[in-house]
Amino acid sequence: MSDQQKLMDKVVPAVMKFVNTKAVIALKDGIMYTMPLSLVGSIFLLLAQIPYKPFNDWVASIFGPNWINPLLKIYNGSFALMALAAVMGIAYTYTKNEGHEGLPAAIIALCSLVILIPGTVTAIGADKKEIIVGGVLPSDWLGGKGMVLSIIVGLLVGYVYSLFLTKKITIKMPEEVPAGVAKQFTALIPALAIFTGLMLVNILFSTVFNSTFAEWIFKTLQTPLQGVTDSLIGVFIMGAVIPFFWWFGVHGANIVGGVMSPIYTANQLANQAILDSGKALTLDNGAHIITEQFQSLFVTVTGSGLTIGLVIAMLLAAKSAQSKTLGKLAVWPAIFNINEPVTFGFPIVMNPFMFIPFVFVPLVSAVATYFAFKIGFLHPFSAVTVPWTTPPIISGFILQGWKGALWQIVIIAWSTVAYFPFFKKQDAINLKAEQESMS
């Protein structure tokens, strides 16, 4: 047995075991329900924050100084409510995967999140003194600050609700009762148990910690996680782990995105909150570097592994018929950040020649981009995003101006240079095999 096969036999089962756990599946698929909110909401936010002052002044002269308010209203009702959408999506997915009706669990999860977040906000009165206002839902807890809490609540509610139904600890109605009514009674006992547990949690944290469970999670778990993402450790994870999984044929972006997407979203919304407060979006003001846009624009642009360089190498220097044909076929999907034709067609998956560039190229790009933010060449992202299929250079220009477009050009050039010698080696092997088959 070869060393490569031994590695496969050890690593792949461990990776697949993690990927196929109930919690990871529910998290990965449940978070996907937030995608329409993030994409549509960011479109309206982009329209409200077009980085060209003469245009904004011209629109304001026609529609008045408050012309952006309707646009921000859409953003605040979509992207800014990501925690609400996430908790419902995760609980729904977990329960549905267990073979039960998912909507009641999603509703219970939504209520559970509301129960756990603070119910007061601090306002400044006319006398400049702080006033505690109760009976409210603080919007920041429904968005970025509540993302990690939404994961915990969604998974726990999904698990507990499914457990009650699986163990048949429910109210059983006679067969004559309509199915729609019977389903509501089915959810009564699980809801009672979950809400009672949450009440005890609130009592514990208010008496022992003089806080709420949501605030405790934010301070002890979410804030450190957000800090890690802004460190070189987070950059290495983003840059190397995604292509590492892909090399084994496992969708690395889905795995890492399923776990890290809530943290990236929290970072984006925290950055947006800095802008909304009237401060400059700078690192000195606490802005985060690592967000979903960081990954999609500079680490996985043109596909995991930054494989556009390999495609360009095929177009420029291919000798084998296989590489010539694949290069022509793969270039158009690559422009729209789709690289499965290269990943499986070259192939990269399980190809020992391509492991080093496939992991090393995006890792170097991630580290270099991190320091580009640190020195101020690039600026932190707000909550504005672009669809993941937006071509490179265009996406960089939309979100970072000319510097973003230039940086993507640099990354593409780096990818081409780095992939080239490895491509030449594989192309020579392909050419030799073709010549032997014809002789």
Stockholm file with secondary structure:
# STOCKHOLM 1.0

chainA/1-439         MSDQQKLMDKVVPAVMKFVNTKAVIALKDGIMYTMPLSLVGSIFLLLAQIPYKPFNDWVASIFGPNWINPLLKIYNGSFALMALAAVMGIAYTYTKNEGHEGLPAAIIALCSLVILIPGTVTAIGADKKEIIVGGVLPSDWLGGKGMVLSIIVGLLVGYVYSLFLTKKITIKMPEEVPAGVAKQFTALIPALAIFTGLMLVNILFSTVFNSTFAEWIFKTLQTPLQGVTDSLIGVFIMGAVIPFFWWFGVHGANIVGGVMSPIYTANQLANQAILDSGKALTLDNGAHIITEQFQSLFVTVTGSGLTIGLVIAMLLAAKSAQSKTLGKLAVWPAIFNINEPVTFGFPIVMNPFMFIPFVFVPLVSAVATYFAFKIGFLHPFSAVTVPWTTPPIISGFILQGWKGALWQIVIIAWSTVAYFPFFKKQDAINLKAEQESMS
#=GR chainA/1-439 SS CCHHHHHHHHHHHHHHHHHTSHHHHHHHHHHGGGHHHHHHHHHHHHHHTCSCHHHHHHHHHHHCTTTTHHHHHHHHTTGGGHHHHHHHHHHHHHHHHTTSCSHHHHHHHHHHHHHHSCCEEEEECTTSCEEEEESCCCHHHHTGGGHHHHHHHHHHHHHHHHHHHHTTCSCCCCTTSCHHHHHHHHTHHHHHHHHHHHHHHHHHHHHHSSSCHHHHHIIIIIHHHHHHHTSHHHHHIIIIIHHHHHHTTSCHHHHHHHHHHHHHHHHHHHHHHHHHTTCCCCGGGTCCSCCHHHHHHHTSTTSTTCTHHHHHHHHHHCCSHHHHHHHHHHHHHHHTTCCHHHHHHTTCTTCHHHHHHHHHHHHHHHHHHHHHHHTTSSCCCCSCCCCTTSCTTHHHHHHHHHHHHHHHHHHHHHHHHHHHHHHHHHHHHHHHHHHHHHC
#=GC SS_cons         CCHHHHHHHHHHHHHHHHHTSHHHHHHHHHHGGGHHHHHHHHHHHHHHTCSCHHHHHHHHHHHCTTTTHHHHHHHHTTGGGHHHHHHHHHHHHHHHHTTSCSHHHHHHHHHHHHHHSCCEEEEECTTSCEEEEESCCCHHHHTGGGHHHHHHHHHHHHHHHHHHHHTTCSCCCCTTSCHHHHHHHHTHHHHHHHHHHHHHHHHHHHHHSSSCHHHHHIIIIIHHHHHHHTSHHHHHIIIIIHHHHHHTTSCHHHHHHHHHHHHHHHHHHHHHHHHHTTCCCCGGGTCCSCCHHHHHHHTSTTSTTCTHHHHHHHHHHCCSHHHHHHHHHHHHHHHTTCCHHHHHHTTCTTCHHHHHHHHHHHHHHHHHHHHHHHTTSSCCCCSCCCCTTSCTTHHHHHHHHHHHHHHHHHHHHHHHHHHHHHHHHHHHHHHHHHHHHHC
//
